[in-house]
Amino acid sequence: MSISQPNNNRNTSAPHSRRLAIIGGGLSGIAAAEHAQRLGFTPEIFEWSGTLGGRLSSFSVPGFTDEIDNGQHVSMNCNTELAGLHSRLSLEQFFVSSPLSFVNRAGKQYALHPFPFLPHRWKYLFAFLRFPFISFSERIKTLSLLKKLGTFSAKQNEQHKKCFAAFLAEHKVSNACINSFWQPMVLSALCETIDSVCVQAVADVVHGTFFTGCPLSFQIPAAPLKQIYHTAVAEKLQQLGIPVHYFSRVKRLYWNEAAENEPARVFALETASGEAFDFDYFILAVPIWRARDILNHSELEEYVDELGLERFESGAVTTVHLYLNRPILPPPQSVAVLLNGAGQFLVCHSAKNNTAGYKHTITISAAHRLLSDEELTAKGSGAVVEKVLQQLSASFPTVFSSEGQEPFKVLHSRVTTYFEAAFAPTVAVYSARPTQQTPFCNLALAGDWTQTGLPATMEGAVISGQKAAEVFAE
């Protein structure tokens, strides 16, 4: 039904104006604002908290001299849209690059190095043929499956209706290969187990990682996420003339039904304080649960049902923050992919904090699957730290040995869990995600939960914001 015009509008749109309200100041909202301005729109961001960045945030903890990130966020060189956004917002200075290396619980380490004389997508062929954690025959089969997945098309293949575990079973992949290669990749990239994710989600990860020709290296934040995605981004947005309304929680949208020769249109938003603002265009760039709340308050329950938002399940990511008296990884290496354990990523920050020691973060993706209910609470954090330390000591026995050096010590530790870190890319949800377009001619959706061709990643969030802005440019 149509909702009447609010009486407390503060802004009046001029004829042919392109004023755009972006609801949400996370990465997708930031990307939408930056891209929309380049397309000729005049964007404004409405953020319900006091900081930008959304899940890319940091917080202070008593006893720690630096802020702790809300999880360890890393990107890869193949994330070209994210890299482009970083460049345009002058954020490259906050990141360092680290090569891709693996280590298992037996202490065996292996780094993937490209072969310079091969074509782009084959640069890592020889390196993978020497991958020591699976047999040679399994490496050959894995390369074949990677090629199959890298050229996979759901439109031409019914495999997208299966979970990835069924796909691996059909191709008779061994448990050893699953445990040492496929499961770690799926856990870290998709925040779920092979039993839950769909084949298409894995195919999108494989294509984006191995078939772009980009070096397989990680981009690691060298500063707290809040400093990057709030302080630095806010300063750049101010330079660009893009206003940000902090502590402005949008409660509802006002809209008109379609009429003869007139499409359905949103004409204003209302904040929780009762203020209403009219704009020409709107982008809803918020998490799934907030999108559902805003649309329901806007009397758009039928549209919410059509989107199927209740089908989305969230995955949890736990991060163990350790401050040690010496670094685990030798400089300049700062990242290791951990195999055969709860933790999947180890990041060793190069600089030593004089009071807290060397900072390390260990990421446990799909923590809702890998940890017990108690371990996901503050009461069980000690058990999680102990589990991670056991994994690290097995993976790096020389580092943890006290022979000939100062005894290894944990100076401080902290465990954080984000319970809505990513949506589960299941068969029922992944390919059925909504596009950025809506039934309203001037309303678009953004967020890594919309159709981006990628799972819930920072690259996907940026793509969603850009696509949402382009809806109105068509």
C-alpha positions in Angstrom: 0.0 0.0 0.0 1.1 3.6 -0.5 2.4 5.5 2.5 1.6 9.2 2.9 4.3 11.9 2.6 5.9 12.7 6.0 5.5 16.2 7.3 9.1 16.8 8.6 11.1 16.5 5.4 14.2 18.6 5.6 15.5 18.3 2.1 13.8 19.2 -1.1 15.0 17.7 -4.4 15.5 20.0 -7.3 14.2 19.1 -10.7 16.5 16.5 -12.5 18.4 16.1 -9.2 20.4 12.9 -8.6 20.5 13.0 -4.9 21.2 9.5 -3.5 20.7 8.2 0.0 22.9 5.2 1.0 21.6 3.4 4.0 24.5 1.8 5.7 28.2 2.8 6.0 29.8 -0.6 5.7 32.1 -1.6 2.9 29.2 -2.0 0.4 27.8 1.4 1.3 31.2 3.0 1.0 31.8 1.4 -2.4 28.3 2.5 -3.5 28.9 6.1 -2.5 32.3 6.3 -4.1 31.1 4.7 -7.3 27.9 6.7 -7.5 29.7 10.0 -7.2 31.9 9.0 -10.2 28.6 8.2 -12.1 27.3 11.7 -11.5 25.1 11.2 -8.4 25.2 13.2 -5.2 25.4 10.5 -2.4 24.9 10.8 1.3 25.5 8.0 3.8 23.2 7.2 6.7 25.1 5.1 9.3 23.4 3.9 12.5 26.6 3.8 14.5 29.3 6.3 15.1 31.8 4.7 12.7 32.1 3.6 9.2 33.3 0.2 8.1 30.5 -2.1 9.4 32.1 -5.5 10.2 35.5 -4.0 9.4 35.9 -2.5 12.9 38.2 -2.3 15.9 37.6 -1.9 19.6 39.6 -1.1 22.7 40.2 -3.7 25.4 41.4 -2.9 28.9 45.1 -4.0 29.3 45.9 -3.7 25.6 47.7 -0.6 24.2 46.3 -1.0 20.7 42.9 -1.7 19.4 41.7 -5.2 18.5 40.1 -5.8 15.2 36.7 -7.4 14.9 38.3 -10.5 13.2 41.3 -10.7 10.9 40.3 -9.6 7.5 42.7 -10.4 4.6 42.3 -10.0 0.9 44.2 -11.4 -2.1 45.8 -9.7 -5.1 43.0 -11.2 -7.3 40.4 -9.0 -5.5 40.7 -6.3 -8.2 37.6 -4.3 -7.3 38.6 -4.0 -3.7 42.1 -3.0 -4.7 40.7 -0.3 -7.0 38.5 1.1 -4.2 41.5 1.1 -1.9 43.5 3.0 -4.5 40.8 5.6 -5.1 40.4 6.2 -1.4 44.2 6.3 -0.8 44.2 3.2 1.5 47.1 1.3 -0.1 49.5 2.6 2.5 47.7 0.6 5.2 48.4 -2.8 3.7 51.4 -5.1 3.3 51.7 -8.1 1.0 52.6 -11.6 2.0 53.2 -14.7 -0.1 51.0 -17.8 0.1 52.4 -20.6 2.3 51.0 -23.7 4.0 51.9 -25.5 7.2 50.5 -28.7 8.7 50.4 -30.1 12.2 53.5 -32.2 11.5 55.6 -29.0 11.1 55.9 -29.3 7.3 55.9 -26.0 5.5 55.5 -25.2 1.9 55.3 -21.9 0.0 53.6 -21.5 -3.4 55.9 -19.6 -5.8 54.9 -18.7 -9.4 56.9 -20.0 -12.3 57.6 -16.8 -14.3 57.8 -18.3 -17.8 54.3 -19.9 -17.8 51.1 -18.2 -19.0 49.3 -16.3 -16.2 46.8 -19.0 -15.2 49.5 -21.7 -15.2 52.1 -19.9 -13.2 51.5 -22.1 -10.2 51.3 -25.4 -12.0 54.8 -26.6 -11.1 54.4 -25.3 -7.6 51.2 -27.2 -7.1 52.7 -30.4 -8.6 55.1 -30.3 -5.7 52.4 -29.7 -3.0 53.7 -32.0 -0.3 50.5 -32.6 1.8 48.7 -34.9 -0.7 50.1 -37.7 -3.0 51.2 -37.0 -6.5 48.1 -38.8 -8.0 45.9 -36.7 -5.8 47.6 -33.5 -7.0 46.9 -34.5 -10.6 43.2 -35.2 -9.8 43.0 -31.9 -7.8 44.4 -29.9 -10.7 41.8 -31.6 -13.0 39.0 -30.6 -10.6 40.3 -27.1 -10.2 40.2 -26.7 -14.0 36.6 -28.2 -14.0 35.5 -25.8 -11.3 37.3 -22.8 -12.8 35.3 -23.1 -16.0 32.1 -24.2 -14.3 28.8 -22.6 -15.4 25.6 -23.2 -13.4 23.6 -22.3 -16.5 25.0 -25.2 -18.4 25.5 -27.7 -15.5 23.1 -29.2 -13.0 25.9 -29.7 -10.6 25.1 -26.3 -8.9 22.2 -28.0 -7.2 24.5 -30.3 -5.2 26.5 -29.7 -2.1 30.3 -29.8 -2.6 30.7 -33.0 -0.5 28.6 -34.8 -3.0 30.6 -33.4 -5.9 33.9 -34.6 -4.2 32.3 -38.1 -3.6 31.3 -38.4 -7.2 34.9 -37.8 -8.2 36.2 -40.2 -5.6 38.4 -37.7 -3.8 40.2 -39.2 -0.8 39.6 -38.1 2.7 43.3 -37.2 3.0 42.9 -34.8 0.0 39.7 -33.4 1.5 41.3 -32.8 4.9 44.5 -31.3 3.5 43.2 -29.2 0.6 39.5 -28.9 -0.1 38.1 -28.6 3.4 40.6 -25.9 4.5 39.9 -23.9 1.4 36.2 -24.1 1.8 36.3 -23.3 5.5 38.4 -20.2 5.1 36.8 -18.9 1.9 33.1 -19.7 2.6 32.8 -20.0 6.4 31.2 -23.4 6.1 32.0 -27.0 5.7 31.9 -29.0 2.4 28.7 -30.7 3.6 26.8 -27.4 3.5 28.2 -25.2 0.6 27.0 -25.6 -2.9 29.3 -26.4 -5.8 28.7 -23.1 -7.5 30.1 -21.2 -4.5 33.3 -23.2 -4.6 33.5 -22.7 -8.3 33.3 -19.0 -8.0 36.1 -19.0 -5.4 38.3 -21.2 -7.6 37.7 -19.1 -10.7 38.4 -15.8 -8.8 41.6 -17.2 -7.1 43.3 -19.4 -9.6 42.0 -18.2 -13.0 42.7 -14.5 -13.0 46.4 -14.6 -13.5 47.1 -12.5 -10.4 49.9 -13.5 -7.9 48.6 -15.6 -5.1 49.5 -13.3 -2.2 47.6 -11.8 0.7 47.0 -8.2 1.5 47.3 -7.7 5.3 46.1 -4.7 7.2 49.0 -3.0 8.9 46.8 -0.7 11.0 43.6 -1.3 13.0 40.6 -1.7 10.8 38.9 1.3 12.4 41.8 3.5 11.4 41.5 2.3 7.8 37.8 2.0 7.1 36.6 4.7 9.5 39.2 7.4 10.1 40.9 7.3 6.7 37.8 6.6 4.7 35.8 9.4 6.5 38.6 11.9 5.8 38.6 10.9 2.1 34.8 11.1 1.8 34.9 14.5 3.4 37.4 15.5 0.7 35.1 14.2 -2.0 32.2 16.1 -0.5 30.2 13.0 0.5 28.3 13.7 3.8 28.0 11.0 6.4 25.1 11.1 8.9 26.3 9.2 12.0 24.0 7.7 14.6 21.2 7.9 12.0 19.4 4.6 12.2 17.0 4.4 9.3 13.7 2.9 10.5 11.5 2.9 7.4 11.1 3.9 3.8 8.1 5.8 2.4 6.9 4.8 -1.0 4.2 5.0 -3.7 2.6 2.2 -5.5 2.9 1.9 -9.3 0.3 3.9 -11.2 -0.5 4.4 -14.8 2.7 5.3 -16.6 4.4 5.7 -13.2 6.5 2.9 -11.6 6.6 2.2 -7.9 8.9 4.7 -6.2 10.5 5.3 -2.8 10.4 9.0 -2.0 11.7 9.4 1.6 13.4 7.7 4.5 12.7 8.1 8.2 15.2 7.7 11.0 14.6 6.3 14.5 14.5 9.9 15.8 11.5 10.6 13.6 13.3 12.8 11.1 12.4 12.3 7.5 14.6 13.0 4.4 13.6 12.8 0.8 15.9 11.8 -2.0 15.8 10.9 -5.7 17.4 7.5 -5.3 18.0 5.0 -2.4 20.5 2.2 -1.8 19.8 -0.2 1.1 23.4 -1.4 2.0 22.8 -3.1 5.3 23.1 -6.7 6.7 20.3 -9.1 6.0 18.6 -8.8 9.3 18.6 -5.0 9.1 17.3 -5.0 5.6 14.4 -7.3 6.8 13.6 -4.9 9.7 13.6 -1.8 7.5 11.5 -3.4 4.8 9.0 -4.8 7.3 8.7 -1.4 9.0 8.0 0.0 5.6 5.0 -2.3 5.2 6.8 -4.4 2.5 6.3 -7.8 4.1 5.3 -9.3 0.8 8.6 -8.1 -0.7 10.5 -9.6 2.2 8.8 -12.9 1.6 9.7 -12.7 -2.0 13.4 -12.1 -1.2 13.4 -15.2 1.0 15.6 -13.5 3.6 14.5 -16.0 6.3 16.4 -18.7 4.4 19.8 -17.1 5.0 21.9 -18.7 7.7 24.8 -17.0 9.3 28.3 -18.3 9.9 30.5 -17.4 12.8 34.2 -16.5 12.7 36.3 -16.7 15.9 39.6 -14.9 16.1 42.3 -15.6 18.7 44.5 -12.6 19.4 47.8 -13.7 20.9 50.6 -11.4 22.1 53.9 -13.5 22.3 57.4 -12.7 23.4 58.7 -13.7 20.0 57.3 -14.0 16.5 56.2 -17.3 15.1 56.9 -16.5 11.4 60.3 -15.2 10.2 60.2 -11.8 8.5 59.1 -10.9 5.9 56.6 -13.8 6.0 53.5 -12.7 7.8 50.8 -15.2 6.8 50.5 -19.0 7.0 47.6 -21.2 6.0 47.2 -23.7 8.8 46.1 -27.3 7.8 44.6 -30.1 9.9 43.4 -28.0 12.8 40.7 -25.6 14.0 42.6 -22.5 12.9 43.0 -21.8 9.2 44.9 -18.5 9.1 47.9 -17.3 11.1 48.9 -13.6 10.7 52.0 -12.4 12.4 52.2 -8.6 12.6 55.7 -7.5 12.0 56.1 -4.7 14.6 56.6 -5.4 18.2 54.5 -3.6 20.8 56.9 -2.8 23.6 54.3 -3.5 26.3 52.3 -6.3 24.8 54.8 -8.2 22.6 54.4 -9.6 19.1 50.8 -9.6 17.9 49.4 -12.7 16.2 45.9 -13.5 15.1 44.5 -16.9 14.3 41.3 -17.2 12.4 38.8 -20.0 12.9 36.2 -19.7 10.1 33.0 -21.6 10.5 33.5 -21.5 14.2 29.8 -22.5 14.6 30.8 -25.9 13.1 34.3 -26.4 14.6 33.9 -25.2 18.1 31.5 -26.3 20.9 28.7 -24.1 22.2 30.7 -23.4 25.3 33.8 -22.5 23.4 31.8 -19.9 21.5 31.1 -18.1 24.9 33.4 -16.1 27.1 33.6 -18.9 29.5 35.1 -21.2 26.9 37.6 -18.8 25.5 40.5 -20.3 27.6 39.8 -23.7 26.0 39.9 -22.1 22.5 43.3 -20.4 23.3 44.7 -23.7 24.5 43.4 -25.5 21.4 45.0 -23.0 19.1 48.3 -23.1 21.0 48.4 -26.9 20.7 47.9 -26.5 17.0 50.6 -23.9 16.7 53.1 -25.8 18.8 52.6 -28.9 16.6 52.9 -26.8 13.4 56.0 -24.8 14.5 57.9 -27.1 16.9 61.2 -25.3 16.4 59.7 -21.9 17.3 58.0 -23.2 20.4 61.1 -25.0 21.6 63.0 -23.2 24.4 66.3 -24.8 23.4 69.0 -22.1 23.1 66.5 -19.2 23.4 64.2 -17.4 25.7 61.3 -19.6 26.9 58.2 -19.1 24.8 55.6 -17.1 26.5 52.0 -15.9 25.9 51.9 -12.4 27.3 48.3 -11.6 26.5 45.4 -13.3 24.8 41.9 -12.4 23.7 39.2 -14.4 21.9 36.5 -12.6 19.8 33.6 -14.2 17.8 31.5 -12.5 15.2 28.3 -14.6 14.9 27.0 -13.0 11.7 30.3 -12.8 9.8 29.0 -14.3 6.6 25.9 -16.0 5.1 26.1 -19.8 4.5 26.3 -20.4 0.7 24.0 -23.4 0.7 22.3 -24.9 -2.3 19.0 -23.3 -1.3 20.4 -19.8 -1.0 23.5 -19.2 -3.1 22.1 -19.0 -6.6 18.8 -17.6 -5.4 20.2 -14.5 -3.8 18.4 -11.3 -4.9 19.9 -9.0 -7.4 20.6 -5.4 -6.7 17.4 -4.3 -8.5 14.1 -4.1 -6.7 10.4 -3.5 -7.7 11.0 0.2 -7.1 12.6 2.2 -9.9 14.8 4.2 -7.5 15.7 1.6 -4.8 18.6 -0.8 -5.0 20.1 -3.4 -2.7 23.7 -3.8 -1.8 25.7 -6.1 0.5 27.7 -9.3 0.0 24.4 -11.3 0.5 23.1 -10.0 -2.9 24.1 -11.5 -6.2 27.7 -10.6 -6.9 29.1 -13.8 -8.4 31.1 -14.3 -5.2 30.4 -15.6 -1.7 30.5 -13.3 1.4 33.8 -11.6 0.8 35.1 -8.0 0.9 35.4 -8.2 -2.9 31.8 -9.2 -3.1 30.7 -6.3 -0.9 32.5 -3.8 -3.1 31.0 -5.3 -6.3 27.5 -5.2 -4.8 27.8 -1.5 -4.0 29.1 -0.7 -7.5 26.3 -2.7 -9.1 23.7 -1.0 -6.9 24.9 2.4 -8.1 24.8 1.2 -11.7 21.2 0.2 -11.4 20.2 3.9 -11.7 22.8 4.7 -14.3 21.2 2.4 -16.9 
